[in-house]
Amino acid sequence: MRDYYKILGLHRNSSTESIKQRFKELAFENHPDVSDSKHANENFIDIYEAYQILSNPEKRRNYDLLYDKYINKVKTQIPDEECVKSDFLDVTKSAREKAQQKAKVKYKDFIKDLDCFFTKDSKADGAPFYYYMHRTIGISGGVGPMGTIKSKTVSIPVPRSKKALLMHRIGSVIKLLFLIMAFGSLKLQFLADYKLYTRIIILIIIVLAGGLTTHLVYHFNRIQSKFFHANKYILVKKYKARGYKRGFHPMISTTPVGPIVYLVRLIF
């Protein structure tokens, strides 16, 4: 009998929510499409099989009866034990076959079975939002200006529904229109009679109005912002704890380019 709790690195009394979160972590790190490990396929199949059993209340209830008796060695009587064991063997066989199928698909397609992270009660049937992160691992080629920063990067796909994808695109269009309005008013000399600092303040207000309008659209459609909400995704938080920072390269977090990139992300 397989120890599904051990496979997921959890204990017997783990909540359903912690099982789901742990599965997201392990699936990303072990799916054959994204992992370099030679054991990725086998590991992923074990993980997905365990998840199917433990995330389903009825399947987990029967598994826990057998788990307590045959793995925890608890002296207990299981009503109609042979029937429970037979049914569970069928369940595990089906779960493994499904796990083998999921190991063959692209990870971006695999996460469509998960829930959308940006809205409730929706499946992630849209294109995921990619959250790029990096971690500096050293310098090569010399010191100071002669050196080259070496980094390790990761691209984390955050599950997103078609509705969330559409609203995020609409949000980008809204912010772009306000940005065009801001620079258009400057180009067409609408603000020519104002002092420089006043013009700058007005431009900032117009751009911020675009952001506010976008977030109101998100709010009324019950969609979370990709910019402010994606950093709460379980995998993003895990990589942050490992020392990763947002962005493609250390240049973004260690040079003046960083604030500029931040503003671009905020706008789009």
ChimeraX commands (.cxc) that place a marker at each C-alpha (Angstrom):
marker #1 position 0.00,0.00,0.00 radius 0.5
marker #1 position 1.38,3.40,-1.02 radius 0.5
marker #1 position 1.86,6.14,1.56 radius 0.5
marker #1 position 0.25,9.09,-0.22 radius 0.5
marker #1 position 0.86,11.42,2.70 radius 0.5
marker #1 position 4.58,10.70,2.53 radius 0.5
marker #1 position 4.61,11.23,-1.24 radius 0.5
marker #1 position 3.15,14.72,-0.75 radius 0.5
marker #1 position 5.25,15.40,2.35 radius 0.5
marker #1 position 2.18,15.86,4.56 radius 0.5
marker #1 position 0.76,14.31,7.71 radius 0.5
marker #1 position -2.40,12.30,8.29 radius 0.5
marker #1 position -4.45,15.25,9.55 radius 0.5
marker #1 position -3.54,17.70,6.78 radius 0.5
marker #1 position -6.41,19.86,5.57 radius 0.5
marker #1 position -7.80,19.64,2.06 radius 0.5
marker #1 position -6.51,23.16,1.37 radius 0.5
marker #1 position -2.96,22.26,2.42 radius 0.5
marker #1 position -3.13,19.17,0.18 radius 0.5
marker #1 position -4.11,21.35,-2.78 radius 0.5
marker #1 position -1.37,23.88,-2.09 radius 0.5
marker #1 position 1.27,21.19,-1.67 radius 0.5
marker #1 position 0.17,19.57,-4.91 radius 0.5
marker #1 position 0.59,22.86,-6.82 radius 0.5
marker #1 position 4.16,23.15,-5.52 radius 0.5
marker #1 position 5.16,19.58,-6.32 radius 0.5
marker #1 position 3.38,19.46,-9.68 radius 0.5
marker #1 position 5.29,22.53,-10.91 radius 0.5
marker #1 position 8.62,21.19,-9.68 radius 0.5
marker #1 position 8.14,17.64,-10.98 radius 0.5
marker #1 position 6.05,17.84,-14.15 radius 0.5
marker #1 position 8.12,16.30,-16.99 radius 0.5
marker #1 position 7.47,19.36,-19.17 radius 0.5
marker #1 position 9.26,21.74,-16.78 radius 0.5
marker #1 position 11.55,19.56,-14.65 radius 0.5
marker #1 position 15.10,18.53,-15.60 radius 0.5
marker #1 position 15.09,15.56,-13.24 radius 0.5
marker #1 position 15.44,12.17,-14.90 radius 0.5
marker #1 position 12.87,10.88,-12.39 radius 0.5
marker #1 position 10.37,13.66,-13.11 radius 0.5
marker #1 position 7.87,11.48,-14.96 radius 0.5
marker #1 position 7.74,8.83,-12.25 radius 0.5
marker #1 position 7.64,11.42,-9.46 radius 0.5
marker #1 position 4.86,13.40,-11.09 radius 0.5
marker #1 position 2.71,10.32,-11.60 radius 0.5
marker #1 position 3.06,9.41,-7.91 radius 0.5
marker #1 position 2.24,12.99,-6.87 radius 0.5
marker #1 position -0.81,13.30,-9.10 radius 0.5
marker #1 position -2.10,9.89,-8.04 radius 0.5
marker #1 position -1.75,10.85,-4.37 radius 0.5
marker #1 position -3.49,14.17,-4.99 radius 0.5
marker #1 position -6.48,12.54,-6.70 radius 0.5
marker #1 position -7.03,10.28,-3.71 radius 0.5
marker #1 position -6.42,12.74,-0.89 radius 0.5
marker #1 position -8.27,15.70,-2.40 radius 0.5
marker #1 position -11.47,13.68,-2.81 radius 0.5
marker #1 position -13.30,13.35,0.56 radius 0.5
marker #1 position -14.87,9.95,-0.18 radius 0.5
marker #1 position -11.69,8.42,-1.61 radius 0.5
marker #1 position -9.65,9.85,1.24 radius 0.5
marker #1 position -12.05,8.47,3.86 radius 0.5
marker #1 position -11.60,4.91,2.59 radius 0.5
marker #1 position -7.87,5.40,2.17 radius 0.5
marker #1 position -7.53,6.67,5.75 radius 0.5
marker #1 position -9.22,3.54,7.09 radius 0.5
marker #1 position -6.66,1.36,5.31 radius 0.5
marker #1 position -3.82,3.79,6.09 radius 0.5
marker #1 position -4.44,3.66,9.83 radius 0.5
marker #1 position -4.53,-0.13,9.87 radius 0.5
marker #1 position -1.74,-1.06,7.45 radius 0.5
marker #1 position 0.69,1.87,7.66 radius 0.5
marker #1 position 0.09,3.37,11.12 radius 0.5
marker #1 position -0.52,-0.16,12.47 radius 0.5
marker #1 position -3.59,0.89,14.44 radius 0.5
marker #1 position -5.60,-2.07,15.70 radius 0.5
marker #1 position -9.01,-1.38,14.25 radius 0.5
marker #1 position -11.83,-3.17,12.54 radius 0.5
marker #1 position -12.90,-1.99,9.09 radius 0.5
marker #1 position -16.52,-2.86,8.23 radius 0.5
marker #1 position -16.65,-4.94,5.06 radius 0.5
marker #1 position -12.87,-4.60,4.75 radius 0.5
marker #1 position -12.42,-6.81,1.69 radius 0.5
marker #1 position -14.98,-4.77,-0.24 radius 0.5
marker #1 position -13.29,-1.51,0.81 radius 0.5
marker #1 position -9.90,-2.87,-0.29 radius 0.5
marker #1 position -11.24,-4.09,-3.62 radius 0.5
marker #1 position -12.96,-0.79,-4.37 radius 0.5
marker #1 position -9.88,1.14,-3.39 radius 0.5
marker #1 position -7.66,-0.89,-5.71 radius 0.5
marker #1 position -9.96,0.06,-8.59 radius 0.5
marker #1 position -9.79,3.71,-7.54 radius 0.5
marker #1 position -5.99,3.75,-7.36 radius 0.5
marker #1 position -5.69,2.02,-10.72 radius 0.5
marker #1 position -7.91,4.66,-12.33 radius 0.5
marker #1 position -6.01,7.46,-10.57 radius 0.5
marker #1 position -2.67,6.17,-11.82 radius 0.5
marker #1 position -3.90,5.86,-15.40 radius 0.5
marker #1 position -5.10,9.46,-15.30 radius 0.5
marker #1 position -1.80,10.55,-13.75 radius 0.5
marker #1 position 0.10,8.88,-16.61 radius 0.5
marker #1 position -2.01,10.80,-19.13 radius 0.5
marker #1 position -1.42,14.14,-17.35 radius 0.5
marker #1 position 2.33,13.52,-17.35 radius 0.5
marker #1 position 2.28,13.61,-21.16 radius 0.5
marker #1 position 0.62,17.03,-21.62 radius 0.5
marker #1 position 2.30,20.44,-21.58 radius 0.5
marker #1 position 2.35,22.06,-18.15 radius 0.5
marker #1 position 0.48,25.14,-19.43 radius 0.5
marker #1 position -2.32,22.80,-20.53 radius 0.5
marker #1 position -2.11,20.72,-17.39 radius 0.5
marker #1 position -2.88,23.67,-15.08 radius 0.5
marker #1 position -6.17,24.24,-16.91 radius 0.5
marker #1 position -7.54,21.58,-14.54 radius 0.5
marker #1 position -6.73,23.87,-11.60 radius 0.5
marker #1 position -8.80,26.75,-10.26 radius 0.5
marker #1 position -8.25,30.26,-11.56 radius 0.5
marker #1 position -6.14,32.25,-9.11 radius 0.5
marker #1 position -7.62,35.64,-10.04 radius 0.5
marker #1 position -11.32,34.89,-9.54 radius 0.5
marker #1 position -13.42,32.46,-7.53 radius 0.5
marker #1 position -15.33,29.44,-8.79 radius 0.5
marker #1 position -13.69,29.39,-12.22 radius 0.5
marker #1 position -11.40,26.90,-13.89 radius 0.5
marker #1 position -8.09,28.05,-15.32 radius 0.5
marker #1 position -9.21,27.56,-18.92 radius 0.5
marker #1 position -7.42,30.66,-20.22 radius 0.5
marker #1 position -3.77,31.43,-20.93 radius 0.5
marker #1 position -1.81,31.58,-17.65 radius 0.5
marker #1 position -0.16,34.73,-16.37 radius 0.5
marker #1 position 3.61,34.20,-16.27 radius 0.5
marker #1 position 5.39,35.56,-13.21 radius 0.5
marker #1 position 9.12,35.80,-13.96 radius 0.5
marker #1 position 11.63,35.59,-11.11 radius 0.5
marker #1 position 15.41,35.47,-10.78 radius 0.5
marker #1 position 18.08,34.82,-8.17 radius 0.5
marker #1 position 21.69,35.98,-8.35 radius 0.5
marker #1 position 24.10,33.05,-8.05 radius 0.5
marker #1 position 27.45,34.82,-8.59 radius 0.5
marker #1 position 29.61,36.92,-10.88 radius 0.5
marker #1 position 31.76,35.62,-13.72 radius 0.5
marker #1 position 34.38,37.18,-15.99 radius 0.5
marker #1 position 35.99,39.53,-13.47 radius 0.5
marker #1 position 35.06,42.06,-10.84 radius 0.5
marker #1 position 33.30,45.43,-10.96 radius 0.5
marker #1 position 32.34,46.64,-14.46 radius 0.5
marker #1 position 34.25,43.72,-15.99 radius 0.5
marker #1 position 32.07,41.13,-14.27 radius 0.5
marker #1 position 28.87,39.55,-15.51 radius 0.5
marker #1 position 26.08,38.77,-13.09 radius 0.5
marker #1 position 25.07,35.13,-13.21 radius 0.5
marker #1 position 21.50,34.35,-12.31 radius 0.5
marker #1 position 18.99,31.55,-12.20 radius 0.5
marker #1 position 15.55,32.34,-13.59 radius 0.5
marker #1 position 12.15,30.73,-13.30 radius 0.5
marker #1 position 8.88,31.41,-15.09 radius 0.5
marker #1 position 5.89,30.57,-12.90 radius 0.5
marker #1 position 2.55,30.13,-14.74 radius 0.5
marker #1 position -0.27,31.43,-12.55 radius 0.5
marker #1 position -3.60,29.70,-13.43 radius 0.5
marker #1 position -6.06,32.09,-15.09 radius 0.5
marker #1 position -9.58,31.73,-16.49 radius 0.5
marker #1 position -10.70,33.06,-19.86 radius 0.5
marker #1 position -12.73,35.72,-18.05 radius 0.5
marker #1 position -9.74,36.87,-16.01 radius 0.5
marker #1 position -7.57,36.90,-19.14 radius 0.5
marker #1 position -10.14,39.06,-20.96 radius 0.5
marker #1 position -10.48,41.48,-18.07 radius 0.5
marker #1 position -6.69,41.80,-17.71 radius 0.5
marker #1 position -6.44,42.64,-21.41 radius 0.5
marker #1 position -9.23,45.19,-21.08 radius 0.5
marker #1 position -7.40,46.65,-18.09 radius 0.5
marker #1 position -4.22,47.04,-20.12 radius 0.5
marker #1 position -6.16,48.81,-22.90 radius 0.5
marker #1 position -7.77,51.19,-20.39 radius 0.5
marker #1 position -4.41,52.12,-18.86 radius 0.5
marker #1 position -2.86,52.53,-22.31 radius 0.5
marker #1 position -5.66,54.91,-23.36 radius 0.5
marker #1 position -5.13,57.07,-20.28 radius 0.5
marker #1 position -1.39,57.05,-20.92 radius 0.5
marker #1 position -2.01,58.22,-24.49 radius 0.5
marker #1 position -4.33,60.92,-23.13 radius 0.5
marker #1 position -1.61,62.10,-20.77 radius 0.5
marker #1 position 1.10,62.39,-23.42 radius 0.5
marker #1 position -1.39,63.63,-26.00 radius 0.5
marker #1 position -2.38,66.56,-23.79 radius 0.5
marker #1 position 1.31,67.39,-23.46 radius 0.5
marker #1 position 1.98,67.04,-27.18 radius 0.5
marker #1 position -1.01,69.16,-28.18 radius 0.5
marker #1 position -0.01,71.93,-25.79 radius 0.5
marker #1 position -3.20,71.68,-23.74 radius 0.5
marker #1 position -1.10,72.28,-20.63 radius 0.5
marker #1 position 1.18,74.93,-22.12 radius 0.5
marker #1 position -0.13,77.66,-19.84 radius 0.5
marker #1 position 0.73,75.72,-16.68 radius 0.5
marker #1 position 4.09,75.65,-14.90 radius 0.5
marker #1 position 6.28,72.57,-15.38 radius 0.5
marker #1 position 5.64,71.02,-11.97 radius 0.5
marker #1 position 1.87,71.54,-12.42 radius 0.5
marker #1 position 1.98,69.79,-15.79 radius 0.5
marker #1 position 3.85,66.88,-14.29 radius 0.5
marker #1 position 1.28,66.58,-11.50 radius 0.5
marker #1 position -1.59,66.63,-14.01 radius 0.5
marker #1 position 0.10,63.94,-16.13 radius 0.5
marker #1 position 0.56,61.75,-13.08 radius 0.5
marker #1 position -3.08,62.25,-12.09 radius 0.5
marker #1 position -4.26,61.21,-15.57 radius 0.5
marker #1 position -2.13,58.05,-15.50 radius 0.5
marker #1 position -3.30,57.21,-11.95 radius 0.5
marker #1 position -6.89,57.76,-13.08 radius 0.5
marker #1 position -6.31,55.04,-15.68 radius 0.5
marker #1 position -5.10,52.68,-12.98 radius 0.5
marker #1 position -8.04,53.51,-10.72 radius 0.5
marker #1 position -10.52,53.00,-13.56 radius 0.5
marker #1 position -8.94,49.62,-14.32 radius 0.5
marker #1 position -9.21,48.46,-10.72 radius 0.5
marker #1 position -12.84,49.56,-10.56 radius 0.5
marker #1 position -13.51,47.43,-13.65 radius 0.5
marker #1 position -11.74,44.51,-11.94 radius 0.5
marker #1 position -13.71,45.07,-8.73 radius 0.5
marker #1 position -17.14,45.09,-10.39 radius 0.5
marker #1 position -16.23,41.95,-12.37 radius 0.5
marker #1 position -14.75,40.24,-9.29 radius 0.5
marker #1 position -11.32,39.85,-10.85 radius 0.5
marker #1 position -8.02,40.31,-9.00 radius 0.5
marker #1 position -5.24,42.42,-10.48 radius 0.5
marker #1 position -2.41,40.41,-12.02 radius 0.5
marker #1 position 0.13,43.00,-10.84 radius 0.5
marker #1 position -0.88,43.17,-7.18 radius 0.5
marker #1 position -2.34,39.69,-6.67 radius 0.5
marker #1 position -0.02,37.30,-8.54 radius 0.5
marker #1 position 2.73,37.73,-5.92 radius 0.5
marker #1 position 0.45,35.93,-3.43 radius 0.5
marker #1 position 0.37,32.75,-5.49 radius 0.5
marker #1 position 1.71,29.79,-3.49 radius 0.5
marker #1 position 4.60,29.07,-5.87 radius 0.5
marker #1 position 5.63,32.73,-6.07 radius 0.5
marker #1 position 5.75,32.96,-2.28 radius 0.5
marker #1 position 7.79,29.76,-2.12 radius 0.5
marker #1 position 10.40,31.07,-4.57 radius 0.5
marker #1 position 10.54,34.40,-2.74 radius 0.5
marker #1 position 11.43,32.47,0.41 radius 0.5
marker #1 position 14.31,30.92,-1.57 radius 0.5
marker #1 position 15.72,34.36,-2.37 radius 0.5
marker #1 position 14.17,34.90,-5.80 radius 0.5
marker #1 position 13.07,38.39,-6.87 radius 0.5
marker #1 position 10.63,39.47,-9.53 radius 0.5
marker #1 position 12.04,40.12,-13.00 radius 0.5
marker #1 position 14.00,38.51,-15.82 radius 0.5
marker #1 position 17.46,39.49,-14.64 radius 0.5
marker #1 position 19.38,40.95,-11.63 radius 0.5
marker #1 position 19.81,44.15,-13.65 radius 0.5
marker #1 position 16.14,44.85,-12.95 radius 0.5
marker #1 position 16.59,44.71,-9.19 radius 0.5
marker #1 position 20.10,46.20,-8.88 radius 0.5
marker #1 position 20.12,49.15,-11.31 radius 0.5
marker #1 position 17.94,52.21,-12.08 radius 0.5
marker #1 position 16.26,50.06,-14.74 radius 0.5
marker #1 position 14.29,48.45,-11.91 radius 0.5
marker #1 position 11.96,51.38,-11.09 radius 0.5
marker #1 position 11.28,51.92,-14.80 radius 0.5
marker #1 position 10.33,48.26,-15.30 radius 0.5
marker #1 position 8.16,48.45,-12.17 radius 0.5
marker #1 position 6.25,51.42,-13.60 radius 0.5
marker #1 position 5.80,49.65,-16.95 radius 0.5
marker #1 position 4.38,46.60,-15.16 radius 0.5
marker #1 position 2.11,48.84,-13.09 radius 0.5
marker #1 position 0.73,50.43,-16.23 radius 0.5
marker #1 position 0.32,47.25,-18.23 radius 0.5
marker link #1:1,2 radius 0.2
marker link #1:2,3 radius 0.2
marker link #1:3,4 radius 0.2
marker link #1:4,5 radius 0.2
marker link #1:5,6 radius 0.2
marker link #1:6,7 radius 0.2
marker link #1:7,8 radius 0.2
marker link #1:8,9 radius 0.2
marker link #1:9,10 radius 0.2
marker link #1:10,11 radius 0.2
marker link #1:11,12 radius 0.2
marker link #1:12,13 radius 0.2
marker link #1:13,14 radius 0.2
marker link #1:14,15 radius 0.2
marker link #1:15,16 radius 0.2
marker link #1:16,17 radius 0.2
marker link #1:17,18 radius 0.2
marker link #1:18,19 radius 0.2
marker link #1:19,20 radius 0.2
marker link #1:20,21 radius 0.2
marker link #1:21,22 radius 0.2
marker link #1:22,23 radius 0.2
marker link #1:23,24 radius 0.2
marker link #1:24,25 radius 0.2
marker link #1:25,26 radius 0.2
marker link #1:26,27 radius 0.2
marker link #1:27,28 radius 0.2
marker link #1:28,29 radius 0.2
marker link #1:29,30 radius 0.2
marker link #1:30,31 radius 0.2
marker link #1:31,32 radius 0.2
marker link #1:32,33 radius 0.2
marker link #1:33,34 radius 0.2
marker link #1:34,35 radius 0.2
marker link #1:35,36 radius 0.2
marker link #1:36,37 radius 0.2
marker link #1:37,38 radius 0.2
marker link #1:38,39 radius 0.2
marker link #1:39,40 radius 0.2
marker link #1:40,41 radius 0.2
marker link #1:41,42 radius 0.2
marker link #1:42,43 radius 0.2
marker link #1:43,44 radius 0.2
marker link #1:44,45 radius 0.2
marker link #1:45,46 radius 0.2
marker link #1:46,47 radius 0.2
marker link #1:47,48 radius 0.2
marker link #1:48,49 radius 0.2
marker link #1:49,50 radius 0.2
marker link #1:50,51 radius 0.2
marker link #1:51,52 radius 0.2
marker link #1:52,53 radius 0.2
marker link #1:53,54 radius 0.2
marker link #1:54,55 radius 0.2
marker link #1:55,56 radius 0.2
marker link #1:56,57 radius 0.2
marker link #1:57,58 radius 0.2
marker link #1:58,59 radius 0.2
marker link #1:59,60 radius 0.2
marker link #1:60,61 radius 0.2
marker link #1:61,62 radius 0.2
marker link #1:62,63 radius 0.2
marker link #1:63,64 radius 0.2
marker link #1:64,65 radius 0.2
marker link #1:65,66 radius 0.2
marker link #1:66,67 radius 0.2
marker link #1:67,68 radius 0.2
marker link #1:68,69 radius 0.2
marker link #1:69,70 radius 0.2
marker link #1:70,71 radius 0.2
marker link #1:71,72 radius 0.2
marker link #1:72,73 radius 0.2
marker link #1:73,74 radius 0.2
marker link #1:74,75 radius 0.2
marker link #1:75,76 radius 0.2
marker link #1:76,77 radius 0.2
marker link #1:77,78 radius 0.2
marker link #1:78,79 radius 0.2
marker link #1:79,80 radius 0.2
marker link #1:80,81 radius 0.2
marker link #1:81,82 radius 0.2
marker link #1:82,83 radius 0.2
marker link #1:83,84 radius 0.2
marker link #1:84,85 radius 0.2
marker link #1:85,86 radius 0.2
marker link #1:86,87 radius 0.2
marker link #1:87,88 radius 0.2
marker link #1:88,89 radius 0.2
marker link #1:89,90 radius 0.2
marker link #1:90,91 radius 0.2
marker link #1:91,92 radius 0.2
marker link #1:92,93 radius 0.2
marker link #1:93,94 radius 0.2
marker link #1:94,95 radius 0.2
marker link #1:95,96 radius 0.2
marker link #1:96,97 radius 0.2
marker link #1:97,98 radius 0.2
marker link #1:98,99 radius 0.2
marker link #1:99,100 radius 0.2
marker link #1:100,101 radius 0.2
marker link #1:101,102 radius 0.2
marker link #1:102,103 radius 0.2
marker link #1:103,104 radius 0.2
marker link #1:104,105 radius 0.2
marker link #1:105,106 radius 0.2
marker link #1:106,107 radius 0.2
marker link #1:107,108 radius 0.2
marker link #1:108,109 radius 0.2
marker link #1:109,110 radius 0.2
marker link #1:110,111 radius 0.2
marker link #1:111,112 radius 0.2
marker link #1:112,113 radius 0.2
marker link #1:113,114 radius 0.2
marker link #1:114,115 radius 0.2
marker link #1:115,116 radius 0.2
marker link #1:116,117 radius 0.2
marker link #1:117,118 radius 0.2
marker link #1:118,119 radius 0.2
marker link #1:119,120 radius 0.2
marker link #1:120,121 radius 0.2
marker link #1:121,122 radius 0.2
marker link #1:122,123 radius 0.2
marker link #1:123,124 radius 0.2
marker link #1:124,125 radius 0.2
marker link #1:125,126 radius 0.2
marker link #1:126,127 radius 0.2
marker link #1:127,128 radius 0.2
marker link #1:128,129 radius 0.2
marker link #1:129,130 radius 0.2
marker link #1:130,131 radius 0.2
marker link #1:131,132 radius 0.2
marker link #1:132,133 radius 0.2
marker link #1:133,134 radius 0.2
marker link #1:134,135 radius 0.2
marker link #1:135,136 radius 0.2
marker link #1:136,137 radius 0.2
marker link #1:137,138 radius 0.2
marker link #1:138,139 radius 0.2
marker link #1:139,140 radius 0.2
marker link #1:140,141 radius 0.2
marker link #1:141,142 radius 0.2
marker link #1:142,143 radius 0.2
marker link #1:143,144 radius 0.2
marker link #1:144,145 radius 0.2
marker link #1:145,146 radius 0.2
marker link #1:146,147 radius 0.2
marker link #1:147,148 radius 0.2
marker link #1:148,149 radius 0.2
marker link #1:149,150 radius 0.2
marker link #1:150,151 radius 0.2
marker link #1:151,152 radius 0.2
marker link #1:152,153 radius 0.2
marker link #1:153,154 radius 0.2
marker link #1:154,155 radius 0.2
marker link #1:155,156 radius 0.2
marker link #1:156,157 radius 0.2
marker link #1:157,158 radius 0.2
marker link #1:158,159 radius 0.2
marker link #1:159,160 radius 0.2
marker link #1:160,161 radius 0.2
marker link #1:161,162 radius 0.2
marker link #1:162,163 radius 0.2
marker link #1:163,164 radius 0.2
marker link #1:164,165 radius 0.2
marker link #1:165,166 radius 0.2
marker link #1:166,167 radius 0.2
marker link #1:167,168 radius 0.2
marker link #1:168,169 radius 0.2
marker link #1:169,170 radius 0.2
marker link #1:170,171 radius 0.2
marker link #1:171,172 radius 0.2
marker link #1:172,173 radius 0.2
marker link #1:173,174 radius 0.2
marker link #1:174,175 radius 0.2
marker link #1:175,176 radius 0.2
marker link #1:176,177 radius 0.2
marker link #1:177,178 radius 0.2
marker link #1:178,179 radius 0.2
marker link #1:179,180 radius 0.2
marker link #1:180,181 radius 0.2
marker link #1:181,182 radius 0.2
marker link #1:182,183 radius 0.2
marker link #1:183,184 radius 0.2
marker link #1:184,185 radius 0.2
marker link #1:185,186 radius 0.2
marker link #1:186,187 radius 0.2
marker link #1:187,188 radius 0.2
marker link #1:188,189 radius 0.2
marker link #1:189,190 radius 0.2
marker link #1:190,191 radius 0.2
marker link #1:191,192 radius 0.2
marker link #1:192,193 radius 0.2
marker link #1:193,194 radius 0.2
marker link #1:194,195 radius 0.2
marker link #1:195,196 radius 0.2
marker link #1:196,197 radius 0.2
marker link #1:197,198 radius 0.2
marker link #1:198,199 radius 0.2
marker link #1:199,200 radius 0.2
marker link #1:200,201 radius 0.2
marker link #1:201,202 radius 0.2
marker link #1:202,203 radius 0.2
marker link #1:203,204 radius 0.2
marker link #1:204,205 radius 0.2
marker link #1:205,206 radius 0.2
marker link #1:206,207 radius 0.2
marker link #1:207,208 radius 0.2
marker link #1:208,209 radius 0.2
marker link #1:209,210 radius 0.2
marker link #1:210,211 radius 0.2
marker link #1:211,212 radius 0.2
marker link #1:212,213 radius 0.2
marker link #1:213,214 radius 0.2
marker link #1:214,215 radius 0.2
marker link #1:215,216 radius 0.2
marker link #1:216,217 radius 0.2
marker link #1:217,218 radius 0.2
marker link #1:218,219 radius 0.2
marker link #1:219,220 radius 0.2
marker link #1:220,221 radius 0.2
marker link #1:221,222 radius 0.2
marker link #1:222,223 radius 0.2
marker link #1:223,224 radius 0.2
marker link #1:224,225 radius 0.2
marker link #1:225,226 radius 0.2
marker link #1:226,227 radius 0.2
marker link #1:227,228 radius 0.2
marker link #1:228,229 radius 0.2
marker link #1:229,230 radius 0.2
marker link #1:230,231 radius 0.2
marker link #1:231,232 radius 0.2
marker link #1:232,233 radius 0.2
marker link #1:233,234 radius 0.2
marker link #1:234,235 radius 0.2
marker link #1:235,236 radius 0.2
marker link #1:236,237 radius 0.2
marker link #1:237,238 radius 0.2
marker link #1:238,239 radius 0.2
marker link #1:239,240 radius 0.2
marker link #1:240,241 radius 0.2
marker link #1:241,242 radius 0.2
marker link #1:242,243 radius 0.2
marker link #1:243,244 radius 0.2
marker link #1:244,245 radius 0.2
marker link #1:245,246 radius 0.2
marker link #1:246,247 radius 0.2
marker link #1:247,248 radius 0.2
marker link #1:248,249 radius 0.2
marker link #1:249,250 radius 0.2
marker link #1:250,251 radius 0.2
marker link #1:251,252 radius 0.2
marker link #1:252,253 radius 0.2
marker link #1:253,254 radius 0.2
marker link #1:254,255 radius 0.2
marker link #1:255,256 radius 0.2
marker link #1:256,257 radius 0.2
marker link #1:257,258 radius 0.2
marker link #1:258,259 radius 0.2
marker link #1:259,260 radius 0.2
marker link #1:260,261 radius 0.2
marker link #1:261,262 radius 0.2
marker link #1:262,263 radius 0.2
marker link #1:263,264 radius 0.2
marker link #1:264,265 radius 0.2
marker link #1:265,266 radius 0.2
marker link #1:266,267 radius 0.2
marker link #1:267,268 radius 0.2
view
